[in-house]
Amino acid sequence: METEDRRRDAASMLVFAEVVAAGSFTQAARRLGLSKASVSREVGRLERRLGAQLLRRTTRSMSLTEVGETFYAGCQRVAEETEHAVRSVGALQAEPRGEIRLVASVSFGQLQIAPRLPGFLARYPKVRLRMDLTDRMVDLVRERFDLAIRITGRPTDEALVQRRLCPIRFVVCAAPAYLERHGAPREPSDLERHNCLGVGASPWHLLLSRERASRLHGNLFVDNGDALRRIALLGHGIVFLPTYLVGEDLASGQLACILRDELALEASAFALYPESRHVSPKLRALIDHLARELGPEPDWDAFEAAGRPPERRSRRPRT
């Protein structure tokens, strides 16, 4: 009840300040979009609450009492602060500014998101970015993040707004040196006789049936895609990784695709953010920037244009 009284007092003070500034109840009512009777009631309420007369009123004139003059000075400050707050919010809504808390997976955030942020900040110098890199699933609302970049076949959290940024393609690949020593698999079942790195860490089961994936073996378990890539480059085994990690290696020939026609998988990078009636300009600007930068055909897939592997028949991951 006390909070409600304070809100009512503040509203009445703004009405009183407008009456004094306009010089009449009629003009104040017109400016405020209220009836003259409503304006009169608000001023009368203030006088009863203060136990003092604020205005001397006659049929032809209106003037402040001594108490009214003192009180009006305070009401003016309230009105000015309110107007300043409204203008400030309007400026925030018109121009991207303020802090954005962004979260992304370690590899994708480091390799593909971070290099694209300086261009955004140069264009919007009043924005500050804080990016957290983690491979765990983050609760955006509870942990107070504004935006998440996630790689998935299809987002399942209906409480989050989603926007697809770009395709994410996965390939099975190995170093030519490994394939020269052990031979290149000719069909998916041949993988069971090879050293498949990261089994259990990378989603091999999305590429193969769970039964077939369970028959794969590897002597090295690493839960980080970039580490697996580096090990594969040394010729130690076969990996299943996204092209944003290995695209340059495929283009240079340091890695070669295996069973590209049979074993190709595609997901997407999504921008996810908590549902709100109003998306702030800073958040909208960042999402638009990332969508333009990443694009429908990301630059890390340029190795395909060079004809490096054959045309794909990709499958989407089962979710």
N, C-alpha and C positions, 0 to 999 in steps of 0.2 A: 504493500500500500504506500509506503514511504517513497519507493522508487517511482510509482505512478504519479504521486503528487509532484515530485521533482520534474518529471516530464511535462506535466500539465503547466507547472509554473514557467518552465522554459518557453513553451508555446505561447502562453499568455504574455510573457515579456516581449516576444517578437511582435505580437499584435499591438501591444501598447507602444512600442518603439515606432511602428509604422503609422499609428494614429498621430503621434507627435510630429513625425517627419512629413506626413501628408497634410497636416493642419486641420483635418476634419475626419469624422467617422465615415462619412460617405466616400471620400477619396480613398481612405485606407481600405474600406471594404472592396472597392473596385480594384485596387492594386493586388489585394490578397485573394480575390476571387471568392469572397465570403459575403454573406448578407450583412447589412448594417446592424441588424439585431444581434447577430453572432459576435460581431466586433464589440458591441456595447456590453454584451454578457461577459466577455473575456476581461475587459477593463474593470467592470464591476466586481468580478471574481477576485482580481488582484487587490482591489481596494479593501474588500472584506478580509482577505487573507492578511494584508498588512495592517489593517485597522486604521487606515489613514486615507484621506482624500488625495488623489493624484492630479485630478483635473478640475478646473473651475469651468463649468459649462453654462452657457446661456443660449438663447435661440439664435444669436448672431455670432457668438465668438466662443473660443476655447483657449484656456491658458493653463500652464503648469502651476501647481502649488509649490511651496518650498520643498516639501517632501517629494513631490513629483519630479522636480528638477534633479534632486539627488538620485532618485530611483532611475530616472531616464538615462543618466550617465552610465549606470550599470547595464541597463537594457541595450544601450548603443554598443557597448563592448560585446555583449552576447550576440547581437545581430551581426556585427563585423566579423566576429570569430566564426559564426555560422556560415556567413557568405564566403569567408576565406576557405573554410573546410570544403564547401561545395565546389569552389573553383579548383581547389587542389585535386579533388576526386575527378573532376572533369578533365584536368590536365593529365592525370594518370591514365584515364580511359582513352585519351586522344593520342598519346605518345607512349611507345614502349619504354618503360623505365622500372627500376626496382630489381629485386633479387629473384632469380629462378633457381630452384633446387631440382637438379636433374640426376637421374640414376640410370646406369646402363651396365651391361655385362662387361667384364674386364677386357676381353680381347676386342670385341666390337667397339666398345667405348674408346679404348686406347688407339686402335688402328684407324677407325673410320669416323667416329664422332668428334673426338678431340681435334683433329686437324681442320675440321670444318667450322669450329667455333670462333677462331680469331676474325674471320670474315664477317660473321654475324655481329660480334662486339664492335668491330670497326664501323659498321653501319648504324648500330644502335648504342652509342657510347654511354647512355644513361642506364643501361642494363648491366647487372652483375650476375655472373653465373657461378654456381657451385655444383660441380659434378662429382658424384660418388660412383666408384666402380666396384661392383660386387656381382658374383654369380648366384647369390641366394635370391629367393623370391621376396621382394620388398612389399610391405603394406604401405601404399602411398599415403593413405589418409592418416593412419596411426603414426607413421614416421614423418609426416609433414613434407612429403615430396610433391612438387608441382607436376613433374613429368617423368615418365619412364620410357625407355626404349627397350623393347623386348623382341626377341626372335622366337617365333612360334608358328605352328601351322594355322592356328586360329585362337585368338584370345578368348578365354573362358570366363573372365571376371566381368559380369554384366554391370557391375557398379561403376566401371571405368569406360570413358569415351575412347574409342579407338580410331586411329587413322593409319592406313597402310602407307609406309614410306618407300619401300623398295622390295624386290624379291631377294631372297637369300637362298643360294643354290649350294648343295652339298655334293661332293664327289669322293669316290674312292681313288686313291692315288698312292704312288710310291716312287722312290728315286730310281732312275734307270740302272744304277749299279746294283740295287737289290733285285730288280727284275732280270738282269743278266745272270746273276748267281742262282736264282731260284726259279726262273721262268715266270712268264706272265699268266695269270689265271685266265682261262678261256670261258669259263662259266661260273656263276655264283658259288656253286658247290666246291669249286677249286679253292676258295678262300679258306676252307677248313684245314687245308694242308700248309697254310702260310702263317707267318707271324703277324697277326693283326693287332696293332698297337692300340692301347686305350680301351680294350674291350671292358665294358662295365662303366667306363667313364663317358665315352661318347655314345650317342644313341644309335648304335648299330641295329638295335631291334626295330627302329623306325624304317630302316632300309630293307631289312630282311624280316622274314617271319621270326617270331620269338623262338620257335623251336630251332630254326636254322642258326639264328644268332647265338643261341646257347652252345652251339658246337664250334664256335670260333675260339681260337686260342691266341694268346699273346704273352710274351714274357716281360712286358713293361706296362704298368698301369700309371697313367698321369691324368689328373683331372683338369688339365689346362690345354686348350687347343693349340696355343702358340708353342708350348713346350713339345707337344706331339709333332707339330710341323718341323721343328728343329731336329728332332730325333729322326724323323722320316728322311730329311735331307741328307743325313749321314748314312743312309742306306740300311737302316736297321729293321724296317718292316713296312707294312701297309697301314695307311690311316684313312679314316673317313672324316673329312673336314669341310667346312664351308669355303666357298671360293673367295670370300673376302679375306681369308687367311692365306690361301695358297694360289690365288689368281696369278700373281707375278711369277711365282715359281713354275706354274704351268706354262706361262707365256715364254719364259726363258729356257724351258726344257729341263730345269733341275728336278721337276717332278713330272710324272706322266699319269694321265687318267687311266683307270682300269675299268673294263666292262661298262663303259659309259652308256651304251644303249640300254643295258639291263639294269644298271644300278645308278640311278640319278634321282635326286630328291630335292624338292623345293619347298621352302617355307617363306616367311616374310618378316621384315622388320616393321614393327608397329610403334607408333607414338601413342601412349596411353596416359590419360589424365583423369582426375576425379570429375564426376559429372557436376556441372554448374550451369545455372541459367545464363551466366555471362562469362565468356572466356576472355581473360585479360589480353590487351594488345601485345604485351611482352611475350606471353605464351603462344599466342597465335602467330606472332612474327617468327619465333624460334621454330615452331613446327613447320611453317611454310618454308623457311630457310633450309631445314634439313630435307624436306621433300624435294626441293629444287636441286640441292647438292647431290643427294643420293640418286634420285631419278628412277624411272622405270627400268632402265638398263644401266646398272652401276658400272663405274669405270673398272672395277676389279674383275669384271667378266669380259673385259676386252680381249682376253686370250682366245675367246671363242671366235671372234671376228677374224682372227689370223688363221682359222681353220684348225686349231689345235685340239679340241677333240672333235669327233664326229657329232653330227646332230643328235641332240638328246631327246629322250622320251622320258621326261621327268614324272615322278609320282610325288604327291603331297604326303606329308607325314600323317600318320593316323593319330588323332587326339582323342 
